């Protein structure tokens, strides 16, 4: 398992979309329901993860294990930038 980076989180919808795309490229049709069943989670939970883009890291690890042939060690991540803006840095640019 990879060490978690600070200010970075995996993106559930993009990971699912890429999984489905790679499976389709291999001639296999994967549905949300089939993925949820393989992960052992209810489809309602899966839809919540997809809509809110909030899934536990264990789900991503399980996805990479269950669908290794399609996503292997793929990590689609989002960098979370702090809301604060350092005005000292802005002054240096002028």
C-alpha positions in Angstrom: 0.0 0.0 0.0 1.2 3.5 -0.9 1.9 6.2 1.7 -0.9 8.8 1.7 0.2 12.2 0.4 -0.7 15.4 2.2 -3.4 17.5 0.6 -4.2 14.8 -2.0 -7.2 12.5 -2.2 -8.3 9.9 -4.8 -11.2 10.8 -7.0 -13.9 8.1 -7.0 -16.0 9.1 -10.1 -12.9 9.5 -12.3 -11.5 6.1 -11.1 -14.8 4.4 -11.8 -15.1 6.0 -15.2 -11.6 4.9 -16.1 -12.2 1.4 -14.8 -15.3 1.1 -17.0 -13.5 2.6 -20.0 -10.5 0.2 -19.7 -12.8 -2.8 -19.2 -14.7 -1.8 -22.4 -11.5 -1.5 -24.3 -10.9 -5.1 -23.3 -14.3 -6.1 -24.6 -16.0 -6.4 -21.1 -19.0 -4.4 -20.1 -18.9 -3.3 -16.4 -21.9 -1.6 -14.8 -22.0 0.4 -11.6 -24.1 -2.4 -10.1 -21.5 -5.1 -11.1 -18.7 -3.0 -9.6 -20.6 -2.4 -6.4 -21.3 -6.1 -6.1 -17.7 -7.0 -6.7 -16.7 -4.5 -4.0 -19.3 -5.9 -1.6 -21.1 -2.6 -1.1 -24.8 -1.8 -1.8 -25.5 0.1 -5.0 -26.9 3.0 -3.0 -23.6 3.3 -1.1 -21.7 3.1 -4.5 -24.0 5.9 -5.9 -23.3 8.1 -2.8 -19.6 7.6 -3.2 -19.9 8.5 -6.9 -22.1 11.6 -6.4 -20.3 13.0 -3.4 -16.8 11.9 -4.5 -16.2 10.5 -1.0 -15.1 6.9 -0.6 -12.8 5.4 2.0 -9.3 4.6 0.9 -10.0 0.9 1.5 -12.5 1.0 -1.4 -9.8 2.2 -3.7 -7.4 -0.5 -2.5 -10.1 -3.1 -3.0 -10.8 -1.8 -6.4 -7.2 -2.1 -7.5 -7.2 -5.7 -6.1 -10.5 -6.8 -7.6 -10.0 -5.1 -11.0 -6.2 -5.4 -11.3 -6.4 -6.4 -14.9 -8.1 -3.1 -15.8 -6.7 -0.5 -13.4 -3.7 -2.1 -11.8 -2.0 0.6 -9.7 -3.9 3.5 -11.3 -4.3 6.5 -8.9 -6.5 9.4 -10.0 -5.9 12.1 -7.5 -7.0 15.6 -6.7 -4.7 18.1 -5.1 -6.5 20.1 -2.4 -5.1 23.6 -2.3 -5.5 25.6 0.9 -8.0 28.4 0.9 -5.5 30.8 2.4 -3.6 33.1 0.1 -0.2 34.3 1.4 -0.1 38.0 0.5 3.7 38.1 1.1 4.1 35.8 -2.0 1.9 38.1 -4.1 4.0 41.2 -3.2 7.2 39.4 -4.4 5.7 38.9 -7.9 5.2 42.6 -8.5 
